[in-house]
Amino acid sequence: MRIAVVYPEVLDMARYREKRKEFPPFGALYIAAVLEEAGHQISVFKLNPFQLTYDFTKFDVIAFSISASACFNLFIECRFKSQIESETLLIAGGVHANLMPEQTLVDLKVDVVGVGEGEQTILDIIRVKKGGDFSTTLGVCYLRDGVPHKTPPRMISRNIDNFPFPARHLIDVNDFIMSDRMSNTNVRMTHLMPGRGCPFPCRYCASAQTKIQYRSGGNIRLELAHLIDTYGIQGFAVVGNDFILSKKNVREICSEISDLKLSWATLTRVDRVDNELLAVMRKGGCYELEFGVESGSQRILDRMDKCVTVEQVRYALRASYEVGIHNKVFLVHGFPGENWESTRETMQLLDEVRPWIHRVSLFRFVPLPGTYVYKNPHLFDLRGIDTEPDWDGDWGKYHIHHNQRHWWGSLADFSELNESYRALRDFVEERWPSRFSQSELPPDQWELQSKSFMKVSRSTDESEESFASPLSNSLIF
């Protein structure tokens, strides 16, 4: 079959916009890899605010890989304005589809939505074909008698070493080989997924899978050797919620790859490291650890259900620095309850640990779909989310960079939040300047474009020239 796999790339929503590439679309590339391995002809298409429609008339199947709720507008536009034959099988999957399968099915008007791990599911969907009976296909959502129906979930694979490596060869090499992502170096590098899932309960995080799947050190070595031979990489960065979920697995990986002499960076929690493991990682080539510190206020960390202490932050940063690994700190400002007091506590902690920090990335809190906060809006006095009756259908509001929306609390709370954020931002920029200043960034085309996105109703008449806003959130399933 001729299959189109569609993914979003919205650089305007990234920290540096078009100034720097983000990591490649692993969800789409893993799906493309298993489809290609099964003998299908695969083409990968990229959506951005400047390219939202394509001629898909030559394809038997279109698979929409919706990596974040913030990108759902793009898929609505692509789905209803692109050229698509009526007999084409339409599939949706990805983060947003996993979190909201019924809403995705209804608003995007696809034939079926994959829920959960997609590699085997999409192969089963294609075997059924358009107009077939999906009732025996595990892990899908489809219309049955005009009503969205979910089949039993598919068990996730025990051994993900069996999956083919992501089909990087199907996208432009500049979309996955970079030289400006490894801290302040020019190391030629790419990104790698060493496992899937995260068991931690952080209330601001939208991780959809809590069960962990590990890749073996040998399997990762094979992928890295291929990337060295084919693309000449000198390093890599780990993509995922946390690399150090199994210290045994980390030791195995480091042992397998140490002789490759690659520099690499990874994200982890401050409670996952110890002196012995850090030494192993440094010997294995680890150049930078990116710690999800989030806040210097124990009160805010506890409200986040982060399950760490400020003292663990101090230990992790110092221990990593002393073994020779650079430290990057991620901060999330504005979690419900944030105020001047908690912001000052964060600045005080940063001042204390400053000698051990190489870089800092500051985010503003966004109630991402799928998070504990999003699911419990009454507990956090949330406002402006898609479950409210006056929702305007703009999923782009959930982007995580440069987001200044009023998400919770009173106007007085929001005023204090903005003032304290500006103080923290200036504090961070003075000590750890960003690679590009705000004035150097290109115009925010995403913000401009999102305001003009068509809003598509659930009307069965797709020939209408004007469309209303999608309001499927008003349905209760």
C-alpha beads as a LAMMPS data file, in Angstrom:
LAMMPS data file: protein, C-alpha beads

477 atoms
476 bonds

1 atom types
1 bond types

-500.0 500.0 xlo xhi
-500.0 500.0 ylo yhi
-500.0 500.0 zlo zhi

Masses

1 110.0

Atoms # bond

1 1 1 0.000 0.000 0.000
2 1 1 0.970 3.618 -0.488
3 1 1 0.895 5.226 2.939
4 1 1 1.373 8.859 3.966
5 1 1 2.568 9.516 7.525
6 1 1 1.903 13.113 8.598
7 1 1 3.592 14.869 11.530
8 1 1 3.748 18.477 12.805
9 1 1 6.772 20.736 12.968
10 1 1 5.858 24.103 14.439
11 1 1 9.141 25.815 15.134
12 1 1 7.337 28.989 16.140
13 1 1 6.203 27.169 19.284
14 1 1 9.767 26.184 20.178
15 1 1 12.044 28.148 22.457
16 1 1 14.159 29.615 19.662
17 1 1 11.588 29.273 16.865
18 1 1 13.267 28.863 13.457
19 1 1 16.669 29.670 14.926
20 1 1 17.123 26.052 16.006
21 1 1 15.709 22.682 15.010
22 1 1 13.806 20.615 17.537
23 1 1 14.158 16.846 17.917
24 1 1 12.788 14.597 15.151
25 1 1 9.237 13.121 15.146
26 1 1 9.975 9.761 16.732
27 1 1 6.342 8.640 16.912
28 1 1 5.893 9.117 13.176
29 1 1 9.300 7.624 12.344
30 1 1 8.761 4.452 14.375
31 1 1 5.369 3.937 12.736
32 1 1 6.901 4.581 9.310
33 1 1 9.651 2.054 10.065
34 1 1 7.282 -0.818 10.898
35 1 1 5.116 -0.037 7.879
36 1 1 8.146 0.018 5.597
37 1 1 9.420 -3.215 7.099
38 1 1 6.020 -4.769 6.295
39 1 1 6.532 -3.921 2.627
40 1 1 4.460 -0.751 2.252
41 1 1 5.549 2.358 0.325
42 1 1 5.922 5.172 2.860
43 1 1 6.107 8.934 2.407
44 1 1 6.447 11.307 5.360
45 1 1 4.841 14.760 5.288
46 1 1 5.565 17.690 7.580
47 1 1 2.962 20.227 8.701
48 1 1 3.803 23.782 9.716
49 1 1 1.902 27.081 9.546
50 1 1 3.253 27.672 6.014
51 1 1 2.495 24.180 4.649
52 1 1 -0.752 22.691 5.888
53 1 1 -2.288 21.109 2.810
54 1 1 -1.109 18.404 0.418
55 1 1 -2.324 16.343 -2.496
56 1 1 -2.867 12.899 -0.946
57 1 1 -4.875 11.482 -3.840
58 1 1 -2.232 8.862 -4.663
59 1 1 -2.273 7.323 -1.188
60 1 1 -4.291 4.369 0.088
61 1 1 -3.766 5.279 3.742
62 1 1 -3.058 8.511 5.633
63 1 1 -1.739 8.221 9.201
64 1 1 -1.859 11.432 11.249
65 1 1 0.739 11.403 14.057
66 1 1 -0.493 14.065 16.516
67 1 1 2.452 14.596 18.839
68 1 1 0.822 17.258 21.057
69 1 1 -2.581 18.822 21.631
70 1 1 -1.115 22.202 20.688
71 1 1 -0.709 20.912 17.124
72 1 1 -4.242 19.594 16.666
73 1 1 -5.334 22.720 14.771
74 1 1 -2.813 21.909 12.055
75 1 1 -4.281 18.457 11.528
76 1 1 -7.810 19.854 11.349
77 1 1 -6.660 22.222 8.609
78 1 1 -4.726 19.504 6.781
79 1 1 -7.545 16.966 7.015
80 1 1 -10.267 19.187 5.599
81 1 1 -8.350 21.262 3.057
82 1 1 -6.007 18.651 1.561
83 1 1 -6.948 16.573 -1.460
84 1 1 -7.996 13.144 -0.176
85 1 1 -9.872 10.417 -2.021
86 1 1 -13.066 9.138 -0.383
87 1 1 -11.795 5.557 -0.307
88 1 1 -8.568 6.486 1.522
89 1 1 -8.234 4.944 4.983
90 1 1 -7.667 7.710 7.567
91 1 1 -5.900 6.866 10.832
92 1 1 -4.930 9.081 13.786
93 1 1 -2.481 8.335 16.589
94 1 1 0.040 10.035 18.822
95 1 1 -0.088 11.863 22.145
96 1 1 -3.270 13.878 21.574
97 1 1 -5.089 10.898 20.086
98 1 1 -4.103 8.741 23.061
99 1 1 -5.380 11.308 25.534
100 1 1 -8.595 12.140 23.648
101 1 1 -9.430 9.336 21.235
102 1 1 -13.170 10.082 21.006
103 1 1 -12.657 13.796 20.452
104 1 1 -9.956 13.098 17.856
105 1 1 -12.192 10.621 16.025
106 1 1 -15.142 13.036 15.888
107 1 1 -13.348 16.308 15.138
108 1 1 -10.808 14.934 12.676
109 1 1 -13.367 12.614 11.027
110 1 1 -10.949 9.739 10.603
111 1 1 -11.901 6.083 10.232
112 1 1 -10.067 4.891 13.316
113 1 1 -7.840 6.173 16.131
114 1 1 -4.978 4.135 17.575
115 1 1 -4.778 4.161 21.384
116 1 1 -1.569 3.074 23.078
117 1 1 1.518 1.548 21.501
118 1 1 1.075 1.903 17.764
119 1 1 3.523 -0.374 15.977
120 1 1 1.402 -3.531 15.875
121 1 1 -1.903 -1.657 16.021
122 1 1 -1.382 0.190 12.756
123 1 1 -0.475 -3.040 10.974
124 1 1 -3.707 -4.619 12.235
125 1 1 -5.739 -1.555 11.194
126 1 1 -4.386 -1.683 7.665
127 1 1 -5.256 -5.382 7.388
128 1 1 -8.878 -4.555 8.234
129 1 1 -8.947 -1.730 5.639
130 1 1 -11.447 1.083 5.179
131 1 1 -15.049 0.147 5.826
132 1 1 -14.033 -3.009 7.662
133 1 1 -14.910 -4.194 11.149
134 1 1 -12.448 -2.888 13.763
135 1 1 -14.252 -4.564 16.684
136 1 1 -11.595 -7.267 17.072
137 1 1 -8.651 -4.872 16.662
138 1 1 -7.129 -4.146 20.060
139 1 1 -6.314 -0.587 21.101
140 1 1 -8.498 1.428 18.727
141 1 1 -11.418 3.847 18.795
142 1 1 -13.899 3.874 15.907
143 1 1 -17.528 4.722 15.182
144 1 1 -20.007 1.945 15.870
145 1 1 -23.623 2.800 15.070
146 1 1 -22.577 6.431 14.893
147 1 1 -21.094 6.454 18.417
148 1 1 -17.360 6.347 19.299
149 1 1 -16.418 2.927 20.630
150 1 1 -13.114 1.830 22.186
151 1 1 -11.861 -1.730 21.972
152 1 1 -9.898 -3.349 24.833
153 1 1 -6.359 -1.969 25.210
154 1 1 -3.425 -3.706 23.582
155 1 1 -0.721 -4.987 25.911
156 1 1 2.508 -3.105 25.358
157 1 1 5.430 -5.052 23.936
158 1 1 7.778 -6.734 26.356
159 1 1 10.779 -6.442 24.081
160 1 1 11.043 -3.196 22.143
161 1 1 14.438 -4.280 20.835
162 1 1 12.346 -6.051 18.199
163 1 1 11.121 -2.760 16.741
164 1 1 13.014 -1.442 13.712
165 1 1 14.992 1.739 14.215
166 1 1 13.077 4.932 13.391
167 1 1 12.939 5.614 9.640
168 1 1 15.132 8.707 9.669
169 1 1 15.994 8.187 6.005
170 1 1 12.449 9.239 5.066
171 1 1 12.939 12.845 6.233
172 1 1 15.467 15.529 5.381
173 1 1 18.808 14.900 7.092
174 1 1 18.749 18.457 8.456
175 1 1 15.628 17.546 10.419
176 1 1 17.494 15.082 12.617
177 1 1 21.243 15.814 12.335
178 1 1 22.192 18.984 14.240
179 1 1 25.276 20.795 15.455
180 1 1 23.804 23.313 17.907
181 1 1 22.077 21.147 20.496
182 1 1 24.883 19.748 22.644
183 1 1 25.207 22.515 25.222
184 1 1 27.555 25.203 23.890
185 1 1 29.445 22.870 21.566
186 1 1 29.215 22.295 17.810
187 1 1 29.159 18.499 18.136
188 1 1 27.435 16.818 15.190
189 1 1 24.637 14.941 16.924
190 1 1 21.167 13.477 16.754
191 1 1 18.501 12.234 19.159
192 1 1 17.803 8.753 20.480
193 1 1 14.968 7.066 22.409
194 1 1 16.435 4.496 24.850
195 1 1 13.064 3.486 26.304
196 1 1 9.440 4.449 26.822
197 1 1 7.234 5.416 29.740
198 1 1 7.611 7.169 33.090
199 1 1 6.208 5.978 36.460
200 1 1 6.406 9.278 38.338
201 1 1 3.243 11.238 39.272
202 1 1 4.331 14.842 38.542
203 1 1 1.094 16.806 38.238
204 1 1 2.248 19.084 35.398
205 1 1 3.486 16.254 33.148
206 1 1 1.397 14.633 30.413
207 1 1 3.210 11.302 30.169
208 1 1 0.585 8.879 28.888
209 1 1 2.419 5.641 29.713
210 1 1 3.444 4.696 33.242
211 1 1 4.805 1.233 32.455
212 1 1 8.454 1.290 31.480
213 1 1 9.925 -0.355 28.402
214 1 1 13.705 -0.605 28.230
215 1 1 15.951 -1.114 25.256
216 1 1 19.076 -3.180 25.817
217 1 1 22.530 -1.664 25.673
218 1 1 23.364 -3.866 22.697
219 1 1 20.362 -2.651 20.730
220 1 1 21.220 0.976 21.413
221 1 1 24.816 0.351 20.381
222 1 1 23.612 -1.041 17.041
223 1 1 21.555 2.087 16.376
224 1 1 24.420 4.399 17.341
225 1 1 26.900 2.458 15.196
226 1 1 24.501 2.851 12.257
227 1 1 24.217 6.598 12.919
228 1 1 28.010 6.945 13.102
229 1 1 28.563 5.008 9.877
230 1 1 25.701 6.620 7.940
231 1 1 25.643 10.188 9.224
232 1 1 28.952 10.707 10.986
233 1 1 27.485 11.665 14.359
234 1 1 29.789 12.593 17.214
235 1 1 27.149 12.641 19.919
236 1 1 23.488 12.261 20.779
237 1 1 20.804 13.499 23.139
238 1 1 18.296 11.252 24.837
239 1 1 14.591 11.888 24.205
240 1 1 12.165 10.809 26.914
241 1 1 10.901 11.667 30.356
242 1 1 13.778 10.187 32.353
243 1 1 16.793 8.152 31.298
244 1 1 17.680 6.830 34.765
245 1 1 14.673 4.661 35.564
246 1 1 16.738 1.500 35.916
247 1 1 20.304 2.001 37.092
248 1 1 21.123 -1.501 35.875
249 1 1 19.933 -0.580 32.374
250 1 1 21.949 2.652 32.424
251 1 1 25.105 0.809 33.455
252 1 1 24.555 -1.717 30.659
253 1 1 24.088 1.023 28.066
254 1 1 27.175 2.924 29.234
255 1 1 29.262 -0.256 29.125
256 1 1 28.102 -1.031 25.588
257 1 1 28.719 2.435 24.117
258 1 1 31.754 3.768 26.012
259 1 1 34.209 2.757 23.284
260 1 1 32.196 4.671 20.651
261 1 1 33.581 7.886 22.182
262 1 1 30.336 9.810 21.747
263 1 1 29.347 12.828 23.813
264 1 1 25.761 12.693 25.015
265 1 1 23.173 14.464 27.112
266 1 1 20.114 13.203 28.908
267 1 1 17.239 14.286 31.107
268 1 1 16.800 12.903 34.611
269 1 1 15.461 13.585 38.093
270 1 1 17.561 14.773 41.004
271 1 1 16.612 11.705 43.079
272 1 1 17.888 9.197 40.513
273 1 1 21.647 9.848 40.665
274 1 1 24.423 8.782 42.994
275 1 1 28.205 9.139 42.917
276 1 1 28.856 5.644 41.580
277 1 1 26.315 5.895 38.747
278 1 1 27.473 9.371 37.753
279 1 1 31.045 8.093 37.409
280 1 1 29.817 5.260 35.166
281 1 1 27.862 7.711 33.027
282 1 1 30.791 10.086 32.692
283 1 1 33.031 7.221 31.595
284 1 1 30.338 6.231 29.084
285 1 1 30.513 9.661 27.449
286 1 1 27.843 11.647 29.293
287 1 1 28.591 15.327 28.717
288 1 1 25.509 17.002 30.181
289 1 1 22.715 16.087 32.572
290 1 1 19.446 17.979 32.262
291 1 1 17.742 17.991 35.642
292 1 1 14.036 18.637 36.063
293 1 1 14.457 20.845 39.127
294 1 1 11.243 22.839 38.401
295 1 1 11.285 24.975 41.586
296 1 1 13.406 25.925 44.572
297 1 1 10.341 26.025 46.785
298 1 1 9.578 22.852 48.701
299 1 1 5.953 23.955 48.941
300 1 1 5.640 24.127 45.149
301 1 1 7.536 20.853 44.649
302 1 1 5.091 19.174 47.027
303 1 1 2.080 20.698 45.232
304 1 1 3.525 19.352 41.983
305 1 1 3.784 15.903 43.591
306 1 1 7.371 15.921 42.401
307 1 1 8.443 13.550 45.205
308 1 1 11.835 15.207 45.622
309 1 1 13.396 17.618 48.108
310 1 1 15.400 20.788 47.721
311 1 1 18.252 19.011 49.471
312 1 1 18.263 16.366 46.720
313 1 1 18.569 19.181 44.171
314 1 1 21.697 20.417 45.934
315 1 1 23.206 16.945 46.103
316 1 1 22.524 15.988 42.490
317 1 1 23.914 19.185 40.985
318 1 1 27.041 19.139 43.086
319 1 1 27.727 15.423 42.591
320 1 1 27.286 15.668 38.827
321 1 1 29.519 18.730 38.610
322 1 1 32.244 17.097 40.664
323 1 1 32.389 14.044 38.406
324 1 1 32.886 16.290 35.372
325 1 1 29.385 16.387 33.880
326 1 1 27.796 19.696 32.888
327 1 1 24.441 20.499 34.447
328 1 1 21.385 22.016 32.835
329 1 1 18.412 22.941 35.005
330 1 1 14.796 23.018 33.864
331 1 1 12.426 25.288 35.777
332 1 1 8.630 25.519 35.609
333 1 1 7.280 28.795 36.968
334 1 1 3.617 29.435 37.615
335 1 1 2.266 26.138 38.909
336 1 1 -0.985 26.879 40.792
337 1 1 0.004 28.438 44.092
338 1 1 3.176 30.098 42.770
339 1 1 3.755 33.586 44.191
340 1 1 6.508 36.012 45.106
341 1 1 7.543 33.903 48.107
342 1 1 8.062 30.709 46.111
343 1 1 9.766 32.617 43.284
344 1 1 12.266 34.146 45.725
345 1 1 12.955 30.673 47.118
346 1 1 13.786 29.504 43.592
347 1 1 16.157 32.431 43.029
348 1 1 17.813 31.819 46.389
349 1 1 18.411 28.161 45.541
350 1 1 19.780 29.058 42.112
351 1 1 22.202 31.493 43.701
352 1 1 23.368 28.789 46.070
353 1 1 23.958 26.137 43.392
354 1 1 25.123 28.551 40.703
355 1 1 28.739 27.255 40.601
356 1 1 27.451 23.815 39.573
357 1 1 25.063 24.930 36.808
358 1 1 26.025 25.375 33.175
359 1 1 22.630 26.210 31.639
360 1 1 19.058 27.006 32.724
361 1 1 15.807 26.693 30.759
362 1 1 12.800 28.494 32.192
363 1 1 9.241 27.507 31.252
364 1 1 5.880 28.873 32.295
365 1 1 3.270 26.453 33.586
366 1 1 0.672 25.250 31.065
367 1 1 -2.151 22.830 32.079
368 1 1 -1.364 20.305 29.354
369 1 1 -4.134 17.854 28.435
370 1 1 -3.603 14.556 30.204
371 1 1 -1.947 16.022 33.288
372 1 1 -3.303 15.677 36.821
373 1 1 -3.922 19.425 36.931
374 1 1 -5.876 19.350 33.682
375 1 1 -7.990 16.427 34.873
376 1 1 -8.791 18.168 38.170
377 1 1 -9.458 21.795 37.207
378 1 1 -11.624 22.454 40.269
379 1 1 -8.687 21.688 42.578
380 1 1 -6.501 24.311 40.918
381 1 1 -9.024 26.988 39.919
382 1 1 -8.185 26.474 36.237
383 1 1 -9.617 28.631 33.480
384 1 1 -9.450 28.741 29.668
385 1 1 -9.116 24.995 29.067
386 1 1 -11.031 23.018 26.431
387 1 1 -13.456 21.415 28.887
388 1 1 -15.110 24.771 29.572
389 1 1 -18.358 25.561 27.722
390 1 1 -16.957 28.745 26.139
391 1 1 -13.876 27.003 24.670
392 1 1 -13.025 28.610 21.322
393 1 1 -11.484 25.522 19.711
394 1 1 -7.907 26.855 19.577
395 1 1 -5.749 23.920 20.659
396 1 1 -2.668 25.996 19.948
397 1 1 -3.103 27.618 23.356
398 1 1 -1.431 24.573 24.907
399 1 1 2.024 25.307 23.490
400 1 1 4.760 25.215 26.145
401 1 1 7.136 28.009 25.072
402 1 1 6.490 31.732 25.470
403 1 1 3.035 31.002 26.877
404 1 1 1.694 33.967 28.838
405 1 1 -1.943 32.963 29.245
406 1 1 -3.972 33.347 32.421
407 1 1 -4.500 29.713 33.380
408 1 1 -5.528 29.852 37.032
409 1 1 -6.503 32.123 39.914
410 1 1 -7.760 35.679 40.139
411 1 1 -6.545 38.721 38.258
412 1 1 -4.530 39.647 41.354
413 1 1 -2.925 36.176 41.341
414 1 1 -2.101 36.562 37.653
415 1 1 -0.594 40.006 38.174
416 1 1 1.658 38.681 40.950
417 1 1 2.559 35.699 38.805
418 1 1 3.603 37.892 35.882
419 1 1 5.686 40.203 38.063
420 1 1 7.460 37.334 39.808
421 1 1 8.036 35.530 36.484
422 1 1 9.677 38.597 34.968
423 1 1 11.933 38.870 38.001
424 1 1 12.945 35.207 37.729
425 1 1 13.422 35.476 33.963
426 1 1 15.717 38.496 34.346
427 1 1 17.577 36.738 37.157
428 1 1 18.199 33.675 34.976
429 1 1 19.085 35.640 31.838
430 1 1 21.667 37.709 33.692
431 1 1 23.478 34.616 34.987
432 1 1 22.815 32.053 32.246
433 1 1 22.009 34.013 29.061
434 1 1 19.940 32.275 26.394
435 1 1 21.622 31.495 23.099
436 1 1 19.362 34.028 21.385
437 1 1 17.772 37.045 22.988
438 1 1 14.060 37.671 22.599
439 1 1 14.770 40.504 20.168
440 1 1 16.764 38.147 17.903
441 1 1 13.955 35.629 17.508
442 1 1 11.948 35.571 14.280
443 1 1 8.340 36.796 14.415
444 1 1 5.898 34.421 16.045
445 1 1 4.192 33.222 12.878
446 1 1 2.425 30.453 14.802
447 1 1 0.586 32.959 16.993
448 1 1 -0.510 34.908 13.937
449 1 1 -1.439 31.830 11.941
450 1 1 -3.350 30.134 14.767
451 1 1 -5.765 33.049 14.923
452 1 1 -6.753 32.473 11.304
453 1 1 -7.020 28.661 11.403
454 1 1 -10.376 27.561 10.173
455 1 1 -12.580 26.117 12.885
456 1 1 -14.219 22.947 11.625
457 1 1 -17.584 21.740 12.925
458 1 1 -18.656 18.139 13.160
459 1 1 -21.089 18.725 10.310
460 1 1 -21.197 15.839 7.879
461 1 1 -21.297 18.364 5.049
462 1 1 -17.585 18.947 4.449
463 1 1 -18.293 20.952 1.318
464 1 1 -19.341 24.055 3.259
465 1 1 -17.153 27.043 2.582
466 1 1 -17.401 28.367 6.135
467 1 1 -16.926 26.296 9.245
468 1 1 -17.779 26.682 12.920
469 1 1 -15.533 25.898 15.861
470 1 1 -15.126 22.226 16.850
471 1 1 -16.905 21.694 20.162
472 1 1 -16.767 17.953 20.623
473 1 1 -15.606 18.540 24.210
474 1 1 -19.237 19.130 25.019
475 1 1 -19.927 15.414 24.490
476 1 1 -19.556 13.068 27.429
477 1 1 -18.387 9.561 26.530

Bonds

1 1 1 2
2 1 2 3
3 1 3 4
4 1 4 5
5 1 5 6
6 1 6 7
7 1 7 8
8 1 8 9
9 1 9 10
10 1 10 11
11 1 11 12
12 1 12 13
13 1 13 14
14 1 14 15
15 1 15 16
16 1 16 17
17 1 17 18
18 1 18 19
19 1 19 20
20 1 20 21
21 1 21 22
22 1 22 23
23 1 23 24
24 1 24 25
25 1 25 26
26 1 26 27
27 1 27 28
28 1 28 29
29 1 29 30
30 1 30 31
31 1 31 32
32 1 32 33
33 1 33 34
34 1 34 35
35 1 35 36
36 1 36 37
37 1 37 38
38 1 38 39
39 1 39 40
40 1 40 41
41 1 41 42
42 1 42 43
43 1 43 44
44 1 44 45
45 1 45 46
46 1 46 47
47 1 47 48
48 1 48 49
49 1 49 50
50 1 50 51
51 1 51 52
52 1 52 53
53 1 53 54
54 1 54 55
55 1 55 56
56 1 56 57
57 1 57 58
58 1 58 59
59 1 59 60
60 1 60 61
61 1 61 62
62 1 62 63
63 1 63 64
64 1 64 65
65 1 65 66
66 1 66 67
67 1 67 68
68 1 68 69
69 1 69 70
70 1 70 71
71 1 71 72
72 1 72 73
73 1 73 74
74 1 74 75
75 1 75 76
76 1 76 77
77 1 77 78
78 1 78 79
79 1 79 80
80 1 80 81
81 1 81 82
82 1 82 83
83 1 83 84
84 1 84 85
85 1 85 86
86 1 86 87
87 1 87 88
88 1 88 89
89 1 89 90
90 1 90 91
91 1 91 92
92 1 92 93
93 1 93 94
94 1 94 95
95 1 95 96
96 1 96 97
97 1 97 98
98 1 98 99
99 1 99 100
100 1 100 101
101 1 101 102
102 1 102 103
103 1 103 104
104 1 104 105
105 1 105 106
106 1 106 107
107 1 107 108
108 1 108 109
109 1 109 110
110 1 110 111
111 1 111 112
112 1 112 113
113 1 113 114
114 1 114 115
115 1 115 116
116 1 116 117
117 1 117 118
118 1 118 119
119 1 119 120
120 1 120 121
121 1 121 122
122 1 122 123
123 1 123 124
124 1 124 125
125 1 125 126
126 1 126 127
127 1 127 128
128 1 128 129
129 1 129 130
130 1 130 131
131 1 131 132
132 1 132 133
133 1 133 134
134 1 134 135
135 1 135 136
136 1 136 137
137 1 137 138
138 1 138 139
139 1 139 140
140 1 140 141
141 1 141 142
142 1 142 143
143 1 143 144
144 1 144 145
145 1 145 146
146 1 146 147
147 1 147 148
148 1 148 149
149 1 149 150
150 1 150 151
151 1 151 152
152 1 152 153
153 1 153 154
154 1 154 155
155 1 155 156
156 1 156 157
157 1 157 158
158 1 158 159
159 1 159 160
160 1 160 161
161 1 161 162
162 1 162 163
163 1 163 164
164 1 164 165
165 1 165 166
166 1 166 167
167 1 167 168
168 1 168 169
169 1 169 170
170 1 170 171
171 1 171 172
172 1 172 173
173 1 173 174
174 1 174 175
175 1 175 176
176 1 176 177
177 1 177 178
178 1 178 179
179 1 179 180
180 1 180 181
181 1 181 182
182 1 182 183
183 1 183 184
184 1 184 185
185 1 185 186
186 1 186 187
187 1 187 188
188 1 188 189
189 1 189 190
190 1 190 191
191 1 191 192
192 1 192 193
193 1 193 194
194 1 194 195
195 1 195 196
196 1 196 197
197 1 197 198
198 1 198 199
199 1 199 200
200 1 200 201
201 1 201 202
202 1 202 203
203 1 203 204
204 1 204 205
205 1 205 206
206 1 206 207
207 1 207 208
208 1 208 209
209 1 209 210
210 1 210 211
211 1 211 212
212 1 212 213
213 1 213 214
214 1 214 215
215 1 215 216
216 1 216 217
217 1 217 218
218 1 218 219
219 1 219 220
220 1 220 221
221 1 221 222
222 1 222 223
223 1 223 224
224 1 224 225
225 1 225 226
226 1 226 227
227 1 227 228
228 1 228 229
229 1 229 230
230 1 230 231
231 1 231 232
232 1 232 233
233 1 233 234
234 1 234 235
235 1 235 236
236 1 236 237
237 1 237 238
238 1 238 239
239 1 239 240
240 1 240 241
241 1 241 242
242 1 242 243
243 1 243 244
244 1 244 245
245 1 245 246
246 1 246 247
247 1 247 248
248 1 248 249
249 1 249 250
250 1 250 251
251 1 251 252
252 1 252 253
253 1 253 254
254 1 254 255
255 1 255 256
256 1 256 257
257 1 257 258
258 1 258 259
259 1 259 260
260 1 260 261
261 1 261 262
262 1 262 263
263 1 263 264
264 1 264 265
265 1 265 266
266 1 266 267
267 1 267 268
268 1 268 269
269 1 269 270
270 1 270 271
271 1 271 272
272 1 272 273
273 1 273 274
274 1 274 275
275 1 275 276
276 1 276 277
277 1 277 278
278 1 278 279
279 1 279 280
280 1 280 281
281 1 281 282
282 1 282 283
283 1 283 284
284 1 284 285
285 1 285 286
286 1 286 287
287 1 287 288
288 1 288 289
289 1 289 290
290 1 290 291
291 1 291 292
292 1 292 293
293 1 293 294
294 1 294 295
295 1 295 296
296 1 296 297
297 1 297 298
298 1 298 299
299 1 299 300
300 1 300 301
301 1 301 302
302 1 302 303
303 1 303 304
304 1 304 305
305 1 305 306
306 1 306 307
307 1 307 308
308 1 308 309
309 1 309 310
310 1 310 311
311 1 311 312
312 1 312 313
313 1 313 314
314 1 314 315
315 1 315 316
316 1 316 317
317 1 317 318
318 1 318 319
319 1 319 320
320 1 320 321
321 1 321 322
322 1 322 323
323 1 323 324
324 1 324 325
325 1 325 326
326 1 326 327
327 1 327 328
328 1 328 329
329 1 329 330
330 1 330 331
331 1 331 332
332 1 332 333
333 1 333 334
334 1 334 335
335 1 335 336
336 1 336 337
337 1 337 338
338 1 338 339
339 1 339 340
340 1 340 341
341 1 341 342
342 1 342 343
343 1 343 344
344 1 344 345
345 1 345 346
346 1 346 347
347 1 347 348
348 1 348 349
349 1 349 350
350 1 350 351
351 1 351 352
352 1 352 353
353 1 353 354
354 1 354 355
355 1 355 356
356 1 356 357
357 1 357 358
358 1 358 359
359 1 359 360
360 1 360 361
361 1 361 362
362 1 362 363
363 1 363 364
364 1 364 365
365 1 365 366
366 1 366 367
367 1 367 368
368 1 368 369
369 1 369 370
370 1 370 371
371 1 371 372
372 1 372 373
373 1 373 374
374 1 374 375
375 1 375 376
376 1 376 377
377 1 377 378
378 1 378 379
379 1 379 380
380 1 380 381
381 1 381 382
382 1 382 383
383 1 383 384
384 1 384 385
385 1 385 386
386 1 386 387
387 1 387 388
388 1 388 389
389 1 389 390
390 1 390 391
391 1 391 392
392 1 392 393
393 1 393 394
394 1 394 395
395 1 395 396
396 1 396 397
397 1 397 398
398 1 398 399
399 1 399 400
400 1 400 401
401 1 401 402
402 1 402 403
403 1 403 404
404 1 404 405
405 1 405 406
406 1 406 407
407 1 407 408
408 1 408 409
409 1 409 410
410 1 410 411
411 1 411 412
412 1 412 413
413 1 413 414
414 1 414 415
415 1 415 416
416 1 416 417
417 1 417 418
418 1 418 419
419 1 419 420
420 1 420 421
421 1 421 422
422 1 422 423
423 1 423 424
424 1 424 425
425 1 425 426
426 1 426 427
427 1 427 428
428 1 428 429
429 1 429 430
430 1 430 431
431 1 431 432
432 1 432 433
433 1 433 434
434 1 434 435
435 1 435 436
436 1 436 437
437 1 437 438
438 1 438 439
439 1 439 440
440 1 440 441
441 1 441 442
442 1 442 443
443 1 443 444
444 1 444 445
445 1 445 446
446 1 446 447
447 1 447 448
448 1 448 449
449 1 449 450
450 1 450 451
451 1 451 452
452 1 452 453
453 1 453 454
454 1 454 455
455 1 455 456
456 1 456 457
457 1 457 458
458 1 458 459
459 1 459 460
460 1 460 461
461 1 461 462
462 1 462 463
463 1 463 464
464 1 464 465
465 1 465 466
466 1 466 467
467 1 467 468
468 1 468 469
469 1 469 470
470 1 470 471
471 1 471 472
472 1 472 473
473 1 473 474
474 1 474 475
475 1 475 476
476 1 476 477
